[in-house]
Amino acid sequence: MTRYQLHVEVEELEEGGYLAVCQGPQGCHAEGETVAEAVANVEDVARVIIELCVEKGLPLPPALQNQVVPPVFRGELVVKVGG
């Protein structure tokens, strides 16, 4: 199993829900009703894009080439407190 480290940004949508955008594979974004759902959905989208690249013999996006992925997940978290 090959692992890739992707940078994901999540923003709240005015109409409700969240949009997760993954920098790396072009067109890699997904929505969800919660932050967790948006992140899970964008993970699925990223996996499909990467699997298609490998299956079709297409090059991976430059951000994913020659990666050494640490065994620990790292991320940033913004916590909103109050109104």
C-alpha positions in Angstrom: 0.0 0.0 0.0 1.3 3.4 -1.0 0.5 6.4 1.1 0.4 10.1 0.0 0.3 13.1 2.2 -2.1 15.8 0.9 -2.8 19.3 2.2 -6.5 19.8 2.7 -8.3 23.1 3.5 -11.9 23.1 4.8 -14.2 26.1 4.6 -17.7 26.7 5.8 -20.2 27.4 3.0 -22.7 30.2 3.3 -25.6 27.9 2.3 -24.5 25.4 5.0 -22.1 22.5 5.1 -18.4 22.5 4.4 -16.1 22.4 1.4 -12.8 20.5 1.6 -10.3 21.3 -1.1 -7.2 19.1 -1.5 -4.1 20.7 -3.0 -2.4 18.3 -5.2 -4.6 16.4 -7.6 -6.4 18.8 -9.9 -10.2 18.9 -9.2 -9.9 17.3 -5.8 -12.6 18.8 -3.7 -15.8 17.6 -1.9 -18.6 18.9 0.3 -20.1 17.5 3.4 -22.6 18.4 6.1 -19.9 18.4 8.7 -16.1 19.0 8.6 -15.5 15.3 9.2 -17.8 14.3 6.3 -16.2 16.8 4.0 -12.7 15.5 4.8 -13.8 11.9 4.4 -15.4 12.7 1.1 -12.3 14.5 -0.2 -10.2 11.6 0.9 -12.3 9.3 -1.3 -12.0 11.7 -4.3 -8.2 11.9 -3.9 -8.0 8.1 -3.7 -10.0 7.7 -6.9 -7.9 10.3 -8.8 -4.7 8.7 -7.7 -5.9 5.2 -8.5 -7.0 6.3 -12.0 -3.6 7.9 -12.6 -1.9 4.6 -11.6 -4.3 2.5 -13.6 -4.0 4.5 -16.7 -0.3 5.0 -16.5 -0.6 8.7 -16.1 1.9 10.8 -14.1 0.9 11.7 -10.6 0.6 15.4 -9.8 4.0 16.9 -9.0 3.0 17.4 -5.3 2.6 13.6 -5.0 5.8 12.5 -6.8 8.8 11.3 -4.8 7.1 11.7 -1.4 8.4 10.2 1.8 5.3 10.1 4.0 5.9 10.0 7.8 4.1 7.3 9.8 2.3 10.1 11.7 -0.6 12.2 10.5 -0.1 15.9 11.0 -2.6 18.6 10.4 -3.9 22.0 11.6 -7.0 22.6 13.5 -8.9 25.8 13.9 -11.3 25.9 16.9 -14.0 28.5 17.0 -15.2 29.4 20.5 -18.2 31.6 21.3 -20.6 33.3 19.0 
